[in-house]
Amino acid sequence: MKAINKLLYSLFLLMTLWVSAQAPPNPGSGGTGGSGTGAPATPVDMYVYALGIIAVMFIVFFTKKYTGRKA
């Protein structure tokens, strides 16, 4: 069973690295260039702080839930 867990963890790690890989930049062809601030416009950027707070709340909730069972 431990070998299966190690295999699953390593597959998960490899898939995470593969999915989060970025494409190489497109070399400039002498075009006019972009306009704007240059920052990527992703909707998640607006919710980074809220997502962090929710993550901490989940950690606290599940920590209390599982430590309560052991006692």
All heavy atoms as TSV, in Angstrom:
chain	resi	resn	atom	element	x	y	z
A	1	MET	N	N	0.820	-1.195	0.000
A	1	MET	CA	C	0.000	0.000	0.000
A	1	MET	C	C	0.866	1.263	0.000
A	1	MET	O	O	0.503	2.250	-0.609
A	1	MET	CB	C	-0.920	-0.048	1.224
A	1	MET	CG	C	-1.977	0.992	1.196
A	1	MET	SD	S	-3.125	0.633	-0.127
A	1	MET	CE	C	-4.370	1.792	0.201
A	2	LYS	N	N	1.996	1.222	0.688
A	2	LYS	CA	C	2.865	2.392	0.733
A	2	LYS	C	C	3.464	2.681	-0.634
A	2	LYS	O	O	3.676	3.836	-0.981
A	2	LYS	CB	C	3.964	2.202	1.772
A	2	LYS	CG	C	3.453	2.239	3.189
A	2	LYS	CD	C	4.569	2.179	4.187
A	2	LYS	CE	C	3.998	2.222	5.592
A	2	LYS	NZ	N	5.003	2.376	6.608
A	3	ALA	N	N	3.730	1.623	-1.407
A	3	ALA	CA	C	4.282	1.834	-2.743
A	3	ALA	C	C	3.260	2.525	-3.641
A	3	ALA	O	O	3.622	3.403	-4.446
A	3	ALA	CB	C	4.704	0.500	-3.352
A	4	ILE	N	N	1.996	2.178	-3.483
A	4	ILE	CA	C	0.942	2.821	-4.284
A	4	ILE	C	C	0.818	4.291	-3.896
A	4	ILE	O	O	0.677	5.163	-4.763
A	4	ILE	CB	C	-0.399	2.084	-4.099
A	4	ILE	CG1	C	-0.300	0.681	-4.699
A	4	ILE	CG2	C	-1.536	2.865	-4.731
A	4	ILE	CD1	C	-1.513	-0.180	-4.438
A	5	ASN	N	N	0.908	4.580	-2.604
A	5	ASN	CA	C	0.839	5.977	-2.153
A	5	ASN	C	C	1.998	6.792	-2.709
A	5	ASN	O	O	1.818	7.922	-3.157
A	5	ASN	CB	C	0.837	6.048	-0.636
A	5	ASN	CG	C	-0.495	5.645	-0.044
A	5	ASN	OD1	O	-1.508	5.634	-0.734
A	5	ASN	ND2	N	-0.486	5.280	1.226
A	6	LYS	N	N	3.196	6.223	-2.680
A	6	LYS	CA	C	4.356	6.932	-3.218
A	6	LYS	C	C	4.196	7.171	-4.711
A	6	LYS	O	O	4.536	8.242	-5.221
A	6	LYS	CB	C	5.639	6.149	-2.951
A	6	LYS	CG	C	6.072	6.164	-1.509
A	6	LYS	CD	C	7.350	5.379	-1.320
A	6	LYS	CE	C	7.765	5.339	0.127
A	6	LYS	NZ	N	8.991	4.555	0.321
A	7	LEU	N	N	3.674	6.191	-5.410
A	7	LEU	CA	C	3.448	6.341	-6.843
A	7	LEU	C	C	2.413	7.423	-7.123
A	7	LEU	O	O	2.607	8.271	-8.011
A	7	LEU	CB	C	2.999	5.007	-7.445
A	7	LEU	CG	C	2.717	5.008	-8.938
A	7	LEU	CD1	C	3.987	5.289	-9.721
A	7	LEU	CD2	C	2.110	3.691	-9.358
A	8	LEU	N	N	1.337	7.427	-6.371
A	8	LEU	CA	C	0.294	8.448	-6.573
A	8	LEU	C	C	0.818	9.844	-6.251
A	8	LEU	O	O	0.517	10.803	-6.963
A	8	LEU	CB	C	-0.937	8.123	-5.729
A	8	LEU	CG	C	-1.772	6.948	-6.212
A	8	LEU	CD1	C	-2.907	6.665	-5.235
A	8	LEU	CD2	C	-2.318	7.206	-7.597
A	9	TYR	N	N	1.597	9.967	-5.172
A	9	TYR	CA	C	2.153	11.272	-4.818
A	9	TYR	C	C	3.114	11.775	-5.893
A	9	TYR	O	O	3.103	12.947	-6.254
A	9	TYR	CB	C	2.875	11.226	-3.468
A	9	TYR	CG	C	1.949	11.122	-2.286
A	9	TYR	CD1	C	2.256	10.302	-1.210
A	9	TYR	CD2	C	0.767	11.849	-2.228
A	9	TYR	CE1	C	1.414	10.199	-0.121
A	9	TYR	CE2	C	-0.084	11.757	-1.151
A	9	TYR	CZ	C	0.245	10.928	-0.094
A	9	TYR	OH	O	-0.588	10.834	0.975
A	10	SER	N	N	3.939	10.891	-6.412
A	10	SER	CA	C	4.874	11.323	-7.446
A	10	SER	C	C	4.145	11.669	-8.742
A	10	SER	O	O	4.510	12.634	-9.425
A	10	SER	CB	C	5.945	10.270	-7.684
A	10	SER	OG	O	5.351	9.044	-8.034
A	11	LEU	N	N	3.100	10.922	-9.089
A	11	LEU	CA	C	2.309	11.271	-10.270
A	11	LEU	C	C	1.613	12.618	-10.092
A	11	LEU	O	O	1.555	13.420	-11.018
A	11	LEU	CB	C	1.285	10.182	-10.570
A	11	LEU	CG	C	1.822	8.911	-11.198
A	11	LEU	CD1	C	0.724	7.865	-11.314
A	11	LEU	CD2	C	2.423	9.193	-12.547
A	12	PHE	N	N	1.089	12.849	-8.895
A	12	PHE	CA	C	0.444	14.130	-8.608
A	12	PHE	C	C	1.445	15.275	-8.729
A	12	PHE	O	O	1.135	16.316	-9.312
A	12	PHE	CB	C	-0.165	14.103	-7.205
A	12	PHE	CG	C	-0.800	15.402	-6.801
A	12	PHE	CD1	C	-1.992	15.805	-7.361
A	12	PHE	CD2	C	-0.190	16.220	-5.869
A	12	PHE	CE1	C	-2.568	17.008	-6.999
A	12	PHE	CE2	C	-0.752	17.418	-5.499
A	12	PHE	CZ	C	-1.950	17.807	-6.070
A	13	LEU	N	N	2.646	15.086	-8.214
A	13	LEU	CA	C	3.674	16.120	-8.300
A	13	LEU	C	C	4.044	16.397	-9.751
A	13	LEU	O	O	4.130	17.556	-10.176
A	13	LEU	CB	C	4.910	15.701	-7.510
A	13	LEU	CG	C	6.091	16.657	-7.569
A	13	LEU	CD1	C	5.739	17.975	-6.902
A	13	LEU	CD2	C	7.306	16.034	-6.920
A	14	LEU	N	N	4.244	15.345	-10.535
A	14	LEU	CA	C	4.598	15.533	-11.937
A	14	LEU	C	C	3.473	16.210	-12.715
A	14	LEU	O	O	3.721	17.077	-13.557
A	14	LEU	CB	C	4.950	14.188	-12.568
A	14	LEU	CG	C	6.266	13.580	-12.099
A	14	LEU	CD1	C	6.440	12.183	-12.685
A	14	LEU	CD2	C	7.426	14.462	-12.459
A	15	MET	N	N	2.239	15.830	-12.450
A	15	MET	CA	C	1.108	16.451	-13.145
A	15	MET	C	C	0.989	17.932	-12.754
A	15	MET	O	O	0.679	18.769	-13.591
A	15	MET	CB	C	-0.193	15.711	-12.832
A	15	MET	CG	C	-0.259	14.334	-13.450
A	15	MET	SD	S	-0.130	14.345	-15.239
A	15	MET	CE	C	-1.649	15.140	-15.672
A	16	THR	N	N	1.235	18.237	-11.492
A	16	THR	CA	C	1.170	19.633	-11.057
A	16	THR	C	C	2.239	20.466	-11.747
A	16	THR	O	O	1.977	21.578	-12.193
A	16	THR	CB	C	1.344	19.720	-9.533
A	16	THR	OG1	O	0.363	18.914	-8.907
A	16	THR	CG2	C	1.215	21.144	-9.043
A	17	LEU	N	N	3.437	19.922	-11.841
A	17	LEU	CA	C	4.505	20.652	-12.523
A	17	LEU	C	C	4.199	20.809	-14.003
A	17	LEU	O	O	4.481	21.845	-14.599
A	17	LEU	CB	C	5.837	19.932	-12.332
A	17	LEU	CG	C	6.397	19.935	-10.917
A	17	LEU	CD1	C	7.629	19.055	-10.827
A	17	LEU	CD2	C	6.693	21.344	-10.459
A	18	TRP	N	N	3.624	19.805	-14.608
A	18	TRP	CA	C	3.311	19.856	-16.037
A	18	TRP	C	C	2.200	20.859	-16.319
A	18	TRP	O	O	2.277	21.632	-17.256
A	18	TRP	CB	C	2.909	18.469	-16.532
A	18	TRP	CG	C	2.562	18.452	-17.978
A	18	TRP	CD1	C	3.408	18.652	-19.026
A	18	TRP	CD2	C	1.276	18.258	-18.550
A	18	TRP	NE1	N	2.726	18.572	-20.204
A	18	TRP	CE2	C	1.399	18.329	-19.932
A	18	TRP	CE3	C	0.022	18.013	-18.003
A	18	TRP	CZ2	C	0.336	18.183	-20.783
A	18	TRP	CZ3	C	-1.041	17.853	-18.865
A	18	TRP	CH2	C	-0.873	17.936	-20.233
A	19	VAL	N	N	1.184	20.895	-15.477
A	19	VAL	CA	C	0.053	21.791	-15.705
A	19	VAL	C	C	0.452	23.242	-15.467
A	19	VAL	O	O	-0.009	24.136	-16.174
A	19	VAL	CB	C	-1.132	21.387	-14.801
A	19	VAL	CG1	C	-2.213	22.440	-14.791
A	19	VAL	CG2	C	-1.703	20.055	-15.262
A	20	SER	N	N	1.315	23.489	-14.495
A	20	SER	CA	C	1.672	24.869	-14.177
A	20	SER	C	C	2.830	25.395	-15.019
A	20	SER	O	O	3.262	26.517	-14.817
A	20	SER	CB	C	2.021	24.992	-12.698
A	20	SER	OG	O	3.182	24.244	-12.426
A	21	ALA	N	N	3.338	24.602	-15.945
A	21	ALA	CA	C	4.433	25.059	-16.800
A	21	ALA	C	C	3.940	26.148	-17.742
A	21	ALA	O	O	2.823	26.100	-18.241
A	21	ALA	CB	C	5.003	23.890	-17.590
A	22	GLN	N	N	4.775	27.124	-17.986
A	22	GLN	CA	C	4.405	28.218	-18.863
A	22	GLN	C	C	5.029	28.011	-20.230
A	22	GLN	O	O	6.110	27.447	-20.362
A	22	GLN	CB	C	4.874	29.541	-18.285
A	22	GLN	CG	C	4.186	29.917	-17.003
A	22	GLN	CD	C	4.670	31.248	-16.487
A	22	GLN	OE1	O	5.607	31.821	-17.016
A	22	GLN	NE2	N	4.028	31.737	-15.448
A	23	ALA	N	N	4.326	28.481	-21.235
A	23	ALA	CA	C	4.841	28.395	-22.601
A	23	ALA	C	C	5.987	29.387	-22.774
A	23	ALA	O	O	6.028	30.429	-22.118
A	23	ALA	CB	C	3.732	28.706	-23.587
A	24	PRO	N	N	6.944	29.087	-23.651
A	24	PRO	CA	C	8.039	30.034	-23.870
A	24	PRO	C	C	7.509	31.325	-24.500
A	24	PRO	O	O	6.508	31.309	-25.222
A	24	PRO	CB	C	8.969	29.290	-24.830
A	24	PRO	CG	C	8.132	28.253	-25.462
A	24	PRO	CD	C	7.062	27.901	-24.468
A	25	PRO	N	N	8.144	32.440	-24.217
A	25	PRO	CA	C	7.658	33.707	-24.767
A	25	PRO	C	C	7.774	33.739	-26.288
A	25	PRO	O	O	8.695	33.157	-26.864
A	25	PRO	CB	C	8.556	34.754	-24.124
A	25	PRO	CG	C	9.776	34.016	-23.729
A	25	PRO	CD	C	9.347	32.614	-23.427
A	26	ASN	N	N	6.848	34.422	-26.903
A	26	ASN	CA	C	6.839	34.565	-28.344
A	26	ASN	C	C	7.865	35.625	-28.736
A	26	ASN	O	O	7.779	36.762	-28.285
A	26	ASN	CB	C	5.446	34.966	-28.817
A	26	ASN	CG	C	5.294	34.897	-30.320
A	26	ASN	OD1	O	6.180	34.406	-31.003
A	26	ASN	ND2	N	4.172	35.379	-30.806
A	27	PRO	N	N	8.851	35.290	-29.566
A	27	PRO	CA	C	9.849	36.305	-29.924
A	27	PRO	C	C	9.210	37.430	-30.729
A	27	PRO	O	O	8.338	37.209	-31.558
A	27	PRO	CB	C	10.875	35.525	-30.760
A	27	PRO	CG	C	10.157	34.326	-31.240
A	27	PRO	CD	C	9.086	34.023	-30.224
A	28	GLY	N	N	9.648	38.630	-30.451
A	28	GLY	CA	C	9.092	39.793	-31.136
A	28	GLY	C	C	9.442	39.796	-32.613
A	28	GLY	O	O	10.525	39.426	-33.026
A	29	SER	N	N	8.479	40.205	-33.415
A	29	SER	CA	C	8.714	40.251	-34.854
A	29	SER	C	C	8.735	41.694	-35.359
A	29	SER	O	O	8.432	41.961	-36.500
A	29	SER	CB	C	7.621	39.462	-35.572
A	29	SER	OG	O	6.353	40.022	-35.289
A	30	GLY	N	N	9.060	42.616	-34.487
A	30	GLY	CA	C	9.113	44.012	-34.894
A	30	GLY	C	C	7.744	44.657	-34.934
A	30	GLY	O	O	7.540	45.646	-35.616
A	31	GLY	N	N	6.795	44.101	-34.194
A	31	GLY	CA	C	5.438	44.640	-34.168
A	31	GLY	C	C	5.350	45.908	-33.351
A	31	GLY	O	O	6.351	46.478	-32.908
A	32	THR	N	N	4.146	46.351	-33.134
A	32	THR	CA	C	3.921	47.600	-32.411
A	32	THR	C	C	4.020	47.433	-30.912
A	32	THR	O	O	4.130	48.407	-30.199
A	32	THR	CB	C	2.533	48.162	-32.754
A	32	THR	OG1	O	1.545	47.202	-32.378
A	32	THR	CG2	C	2.428	48.476	-34.227
A	33	GLY	N	N	3.944	46.203	-30.412
A	33	GLY	CA	C	4.031	46.008	-28.969
A	33	GLY	C	C	2.651	46.063	-28.335
A	33	GLY	O	O	1.655	46.394	-28.966
A	34	GLY	N	N	2.608	45.737	-27.070
A	34	GLY	CA	C	1.334	45.688	-26.363
A	34	GLY	C	C	0.980	47.013	-25.739
A	34	GLY	O	O	1.773	47.935	-25.671
A	35	SER	N	N	-0.230	47.098	-25.299
A	35	SER	CA	C	-0.677	48.293	-24.595
A	35	SER	C	C	-1.185	47.869	-23.227
A	35	SER	O	O	-1.587	46.742	-23.014
A	35	SER	CB	C	-1.792	48.994	-25.367
A	35	SER	OG	O	-2.892	48.118	-25.496
A	36	GLY	N	N	-1.158	48.758	-22.286
A	36	GLY	CA	C	-1.631	48.452	-20.948
A	36	GLY	C	C	-0.481	48.377	-19.966
A	36	GLY	O	O	0.652	48.769	-20.241
A	37	THR	N	N	-0.776	47.829	-18.794
A	37	THR	CA	C	0.207	47.796	-17.717
A	37	THR	C	C	1.174	46.634	-17.847
A	37	THR	O	O	2.202	46.625	-17.196
A	37	THR	CB	C	-0.499	47.687	-16.362
A	37	THR	OG1	O	-1.259	46.475	-16.341
A	37	THR	CG2	C	-1.418	48.869	-16.128
A	38	GLY	N	N	0.851	45.629	-18.610
A	38	GLY	CA	C	1.706	44.473	-18.757
A	38	GLY	C	C	1.428	43.388	-17.750
A	38	GLY	O	O	1.993	42.311	-17.822
A	39	ALA	N	N	0.570	43.643	-16.774
A	39	ALA	CA	C	0.225	42.637	-15.779
A	39	ALA	C	C	-0.867	41.725	-16.338
A	39	ALA	O	O	-1.755	42.183	-17.050
A	39	ALA	CB	C	-0.274	43.305	-14.503
A	40	PRO	N	N	-0.787	40.430	-16.060
A	40	PRO	CA	C	-1.826	39.534	-16.556
A	40	PRO	C	C	-3.164	39.829	-15.891
A	40	PRO	O	O	-3.228	40.027	-14.687
A	40	PRO	CB	C	-1.319	38.144	-16.188
A	40	PRO	CG	C	-0.359	38.358	-15.080
A	40	PRO	CD	C	0.218	39.725	-15.297
A	41	ALA	N	N	-4.185	39.871	-16.688
A	41	ALA	CA	C	-5.519	40.170	-16.164
A	41	ALA	C	C	-6.243	38.854	-15.904
A	41	ALA	O	O	-6.825	38.268	-16.802
A	41	ALA	CB	C	-6.301	41.016	-17.156
A	42	THR	N	N	-6.153	38.371	-14.680
A	42	THR	CA	C	-6.852	37.150	-14.317
A	42	THR	C	C	-7.870	37.487	-13.238
A	42	THR	O	O	-7.603	38.270	-12.333
A	42	THR	CB	C	-5.885	36.081	-13.788
A	42	THR	OG1	O	-5.162	36.623	-12.697
A	42	THR	CG2	C	-4.907	35.645	-14.864
A	43	PRO	N	N	-9.033	36.885	-13.308
A	43	PRO	CA	C	-10.059	37.185	-12.308
A	43	PRO	C	C	-9.678	36.732	-10.909
A	43	PRO	O	O	-10.203	37.236	-9.931
A	43	PRO	CB	C	-11.289	36.435	-12.793
A	43	PRO	CG	C	-10.941	35.764	-14.050
A	43	PRO	CD	C	-9.514	36.003	-14.344
A	44	VAL	N	N	-8.755	35.789	-10.776
A	44	VAL	CA	C	-8.373	35.292	-9.460
A	44	VAL	C	C	-7.610	36.357	-8.678
A	44	VAL	O	O	-7.651	36.384	-7.451
A	44	VAL	CB	C	-7.532	34.010	-9.606
A	44	VAL	CG1	C	-7.052	33.502	-8.270
A	44	VAL	CG2	C	-8.333	32.944	-10.316
A	45	ASP	N	N	-6.939	37.264	-9.382
A	45	ASP	CA	C	-6.154	38.293	-8.708
A	45	ASP	C	C	-6.995	39.134	-7.765
A	45	ASP	O	O	-6.498	39.631	-6.762
A	45	ASP	CB	C	-5.482	39.212	-9.727
A	45	ASP	CG	C	-4.339	38.524	-10.449
A	45	ASP	OD1	O	-3.883	37.481	-9.959
A	45	ASP	OD2	O	-3.922	39.027	-11.499
A	46	MET	N	N	-8.271	39.283	-8.074
A	46	MET	CA	C	-9.135	40.097	-7.222
A	46	MET	C	C	-9.450	39.392	-5.902
A	46	MET	O	O	-9.818	40.024	-4.929
A	46	MET	CB	C	-10.447	40.408	-7.936
A	46	MET	CG	C	-10.270	41.209	-9.197
A	46	MET	SD	S	-11.822	41.649	-9.984
A	46	MET	CE	C	-12.570	40.078	-10.288
A	47	TYR	N	N	-9.307	38.076	-5.858
A	47	TYR	CA	C	-9.760	37.306	-4.704
A	47	TYR	C	C	-8.627	36.634	-3.941
A	47	TYR	O	O	-8.867	35.721	-3.158
A	47	TYR	CB	C	-10.746	36.233	-5.166
A	47	TYR	CG	C	-11.941	36.800	-5.886
A	47	TYR	CD1	C	-12.090	36.632	-7.257
A	47	TYR	CD2	C	-12.906	37.516	-5.202
A	47	TYR	CE1	C	-13.174	37.155	-7.914
A	47	TYR	CE2	C	-14.002	38.037	-5.854
A	47	TYR	CZ	C	-14.132	37.854	-7.214
A	47	TYR	OH	O	-15.203	38.372	-7.871
A	48	VAL	N	N	-7.398	37.049	-4.135
A	48	VAL	CA	C	-6.267	36.380	-3.501
A	48	VAL	C	C	-6.379	36.451	-1.981
A	48	VAL	O	O	-6.208	35.443	-1.293
A	48	VAL	CB	C	-4.930	36.982	-3.980
A	48	VAL	CG1	C	-3.765	36.469	-3.166
A	48	VAL	CG2	C	-4.727	36.681	-5.441
A	49	TYR	N	N	-6.694	37.596	-1.437
A	49	TYR	CA	C	-6.778	37.733	0.012
A	49	TYR	C	C	-7.955	36.939	0.567
A	49	TYR	O	O	-7.832	36.272	1.601
A	49	TYR	CB	C	-6.901	39.207	0.402
A	49	TYR	CG	C	-5.682	40.012	0.016
A	49	TYR	CD1	C	-5.754	41.022	-0.919
A	49	TYR	CD2	C	-4.451	39.738	0.599
A	49	TYR	CE1	C	-4.632	41.748	-1.277
A	49	TYR	CE2	C	-3.317	40.457	0.245
A	49	TYR	CZ	C	-3.418	41.461	-0.688
A	49	TYR	OH	O	-2.311	42.164	-1.041
A	50	ALA	N	N	-9.082	36.988	-0.105
A	50	ALA	CA	C	-10.247	36.231	0.356
A	50	ALA	C	C	-9.975	34.732	0.306
A	50	ALA	O	O	-10.336	33.988	1.229
A	50	ALA	CB	C	-11.473	36.573	-0.491
A	51	LEU	N	N	-9.324	34.265	-0.745
A	51	LEU	CA	C	-9.004	32.843	-0.852
A	51	LEU	C	C	-8.010	32.420	0.227
A	51	LEU	O	O	-8.109	31.316	0.769
A	51	LEU	CB	C	-8.448	32.528	-2.237
A	51	LEU	CG	C	-9.451	32.611	-3.383
A	51	LEU	CD1	C	-8.739	32.451	-4.713
A	51	LEU	CD2	C	-10.527	31.563	-3.235
A	52	GLY	N	N	-7.078	33.278	0.562
A	52	GLY	CA	C	-6.137	32.979	1.642
A	52	GLY	C	C	-6.834	32.857	2.985
A	52	GLY	O	O	-6.548	31.953	3.774
A	53	ILE	N	N	-7.765	33.767	3.268
A	53	ILE	CA	C	-8.511	33.719	4.522
A	53	ILE	C	C	-9.372	32.467	4.586
A	53	ILE	O	O	-9.439	31.783	5.619
A	53	ILE	CB	C	-9.369	34.996	4.677
A	53	ILE	CG1	C	-8.449	36.201	4.889
A	53	ILE	CG2	C	-10.351	34.862	5.823
A	53	ILE	CD1	C	-9.149	37.533	4.786
A	54	ILE	N	N	-10.016	32.118	3.478
A	54	ILE	CA	C	-10.838	30.914	3.442
A	54	ILE	C	C	-9.976	29.670	3.647
A	54	ILE	O	O	-10.376	28.736	4.348
A	54	ILE	CB	C	-11.624	30.847	2.121
A	54	ILE	CG1	C	-12.692	31.943	2.104
A	54	ILE	CG2	C	-12.265	29.483	1.920
A	54	ILE	CD1	C	-13.367	32.123	0.770
A	55	ALA	N	N	-8.780	29.657	3.074
A	55	ALA	CA	C	-7.882	28.517	3.245
A	55	ALA	C	C	-7.487	28.352	4.710
A	55	ALA	O	O	-7.483	27.232	5.239
A	55	ALA	CB	C	-6.642	28.689	2.375
A	56	VAL	N	N	-7.178	29.452	5.385
A	56	VAL	CA	C	-6.822	29.377	6.804
A	56	VAL	C	C	-8.014	28.887	7.617
A	56	VAL	O	O	-7.863	28.072	8.539
A	56	VAL	CB	C	-6.317	30.747	7.309
A	56	VAL	CG1	C	-6.179	30.775	8.820
A	56	VAL	CG2	C	-5.006	31.099	6.637
A	57	MET	N	N	-9.217	29.347	7.273
A	57	MET	CA	C	-10.420	28.894	7.982
A	57	MET	C	C	-10.629	27.393	7.803
A	57	MET	O	O	-10.978	26.680	8.753
A	57	MET	CB	C	-11.635	29.684	7.511
A	57	MET	CG	C	-11.632	31.124	7.979
A	57	MET	SD	S	-12.881	32.202	7.259
A	57	MET	CE	C	-14.371	31.264	7.394
A	58	PHE	N	N	-10.416	26.880	6.589
A	58	PHE	CA	C	-10.540	25.443	6.355
A	58	PHE	C	C	-9.502	24.661	7.167
A	58	PHE	O	O	-9.807	23.604	7.725
A	58	PHE	CB	C	-10.376	25.110	4.877
A	58	PHE	CG	C	-11.658	25.163	4.107
A	58	PHE	CD1	C	-11.822	26.064	3.074
A	58	PHE	CD2	C	-12.697	24.304	4.400
A	58	PHE	CE1	C	-12.989	26.119	2.362
A	58	PHE	CE2	C	-13.877	24.340	3.690
A	58	PHE	CZ	C	-14.032	25.250	2.657
A	59	ILE	N	N	-8.275	25.173	7.228
A	59	ILE	CA	C	-7.227	24.493	7.989
A	59	ILE	C	C	-7.609	24.414	9.460
A	59	ILE	O	O	-7.497	23.358	10.092
A	59	ILE	CB	C	-5.873	25.203	7.796
A	59	ILE	CG1	C	-5.380	25.002	6.368
A	59	ILE	CG2	C	-4.840	24.705	8.803
A	59	ILE	CD1	C	-4.193	25.856	6.004
A	60	VAL	N	N	-8.079	25.520	10.007
A	60	VAL	CA	C	-8.474	25.537	11.421
A	60	VAL	C	C	-9.657	24.603	11.648
A	60	VAL	O	O	-9.676	23.824	12.613
A	60	VAL	CB	C	-8.809	26.975	11.862
A	60	VAL	CG1	C	-9.466	26.997	13.228
A	60	VAL	CG2	C	-7.561	27.828	11.852
A	61	PHE	N	N	-10.646	24.635	10.779
A	61	PHE	CA	C	-11.835	23.804	10.936
A	61	PHE	C	C	-11.486	22.321	10.929
A	61	PHE	O	O	-11.890	21.561	11.819
A	61	PHE	CB	C	-12.840	24.115	9.818
A	61	PHE	CG	C	-14.020	23.188	9.798
A	61	PHE	CD1	C	-15.014	23.309	10.749
A	61	PHE	CD2	C	-14.130	22.206	8.826
A	61	PHE	CE1	C	-16.104	22.464	10.731
A	61	PHE	CE2	C	-15.206	21.351	8.796
A	61	PHE	CZ	C	-16.205	21.478	9.757
A	62	PHE	N	N	-10.718	21.886	9.929
A	62	PHE	CA	C	-10.408	20.472	9.836
A	62	PHE	C	C	-9.412	20.025	10.901
A	62	PHE	O	O	-9.444	18.873	11.338
A	62	PHE	CB	C	-9.907	20.121	8.435
A	62	PHE	CG	C	-11.022	20.038	7.437
A	62	PHE	CD1	C	-11.183	21.021	6.489
A	62	PHE	CD2	C	-11.920	18.998	7.467
A	62	PHE	CE1	C	-12.217	20.967	5.573
A	62	PHE	CE2	C	-12.959	18.915	6.568
A	62	PHE	CZ	C	-13.111	19.900	5.617
A	63	THR	N	N	-8.542	20.927	11.351
A	63	THR	CA	C	-7.643	20.590	12.440
A	63	THR	C	C	-8.419	20.339	13.709
A	63	THR	O	O	-8.194	19.344	14.420
A	63	THR	CB	C	-6.612	21.707	12.671
A	63	THR	OG1	O	-5.900	21.928	11.447
A	63	THR	CG2	C	-5.644	21.358	13.773
A	64	LYS	N	N	-9.372	21.203	14.021
A	64	LYS	CA	C	-10.192	21.013	15.213
A	64	LYS	C	C	-11.071	19.772	15.076
A	64	LYS	O	O	-11.278	19.044	16.043
A	64	LYS	CB	C	-11.052	22.241	15.461
A	64	LYS	CG	C	-10.282	23.421	15.983
A	64	LYS	CD	C	-11.182	24.564	16.359
A	64	LYS	CE	C	-10.383	25.700	16.925
A	64	LYS	NZ	N	-11.245	26.769	17.418
A	65	LYS	N	N	-11.559	19.523	13.884
A	65	LYS	CA	C	-12.438	18.364	13.674
A	65	LYS	C	C	-11.685	17.059	13.916
A	65	LYS	O	O	-12.200	16.165	14.580
A	65	LYS	CB	C	-12.977	18.412	12.243
A	65	LYS	CG	C	-13.915	17.282	11.903
A	65	LYS	CD	C	-14.425	17.432	10.490
A	65	LYS	CE	C	-15.273	16.253	10.078
A	65	LYS	NZ	N	-15.744	16.377	8.690
A	66	TYR	N	N	-10.480	16.949	13.372
A	66	TYR	CA	C	-9.754	15.692	13.494
A	66	TYR	C	C	-9.031	15.544	14.829
A	66	TYR	O	O	-8.795	14.435	15.261
A	66	TYR	CB	C	-8.794	15.511	12.325
A	66	TYR	CG	C	-9.540	15.201	11.051
A	66	TYR	CD1	C	-9.472	16.048	9.968
A	66	TYR	CD2	C	-10.326	14.076	10.951
A	66	TYR	CE1	C	-10.170	15.774	8.805
A	66	TYR	CE2	C	-11.038	13.788	9.809
A	66	TYR	CZ	C	-10.940	14.640	8.730
A	66	TYR	OH	O	-11.643	14.365	7.586
A	67	THR	N	N	-8.650	16.625	15.481
A	67	THR	CA	C	-8.042	16.496	16.804
A	67	THR	C	C	-9.101	16.173	17.840
A	67	THR	O	O	-8.809	15.557	18.853
A	67	THR	CB	C	-7.266	17.760	17.204
A	67	THR	OG1	O	-8.136	18.885	17.111
A	67	THR	CG2	C	-6.040	17.959	16.347
A	68	GLY	N	N	-10.333	16.561	17.602
A	68	GLY	CA	C	-11.426	16.232	18.511
A	68	GLY	C	C	-11.743	14.742	18.492
A	68	GLY	O	O	-12.168	14.166	19.490
A	69	ARG	N	N	-11.542	14.093	17.366
A	69	ARG	CA	C	-11.804	12.653	17.276
A	69	ARG	C	C	-10.773	11.835	18.036
A	69	ARG	O	O	-11.089	10.802	18.578
A	69	ARG	CB	C	-11.769	12.213	15.807
A	69	ARG	CG	C	-12.971	12.574	15.030
A	69	ARG	CD	C	-12.864	11.984	13.665
A	69	ARG	NE	N	-14.088	12.169	12.913
A	69	ARG	CZ	C	-14.246	11.799	11.664
A	69	ARG	NH1	N	-13.240	11.223	11.022
A	69	ARG	NH2	N	-15.370	11.980	11.041
A	70	LYS	N	N	-9.521	12.283	18.031
A	70	LYS	CA	C	-8.452	11.508	18.656
A	70	LYS	C	C	-8.536	11.543	20.181
A	70	LYS	O	O	-8.119	10.628	20.849
A	70	LYS	CB	C	-7.091	12.029	18.204
A	70	LYS	CG	C	-6.822	11.764	16.748
A	70	LYS	CD	C	-5.460	12.297	16.366
A	70	LYS	CE	C	-5.226	12.065	14.871
A	70	LYS	NZ	N	-3.941	12.608	14.441
A	71	ALA	N	N	-9.038	12.595	20.723
A	71	ALA	CA	C	-9.060	12.744	22.191
A	71	ALA	C	C	-10.140	11.929	22.842
A	71	ALA	O	O	-10.988	11.343	22.351
A	71	ALA	CB	C	-9.259	14.221	22.555
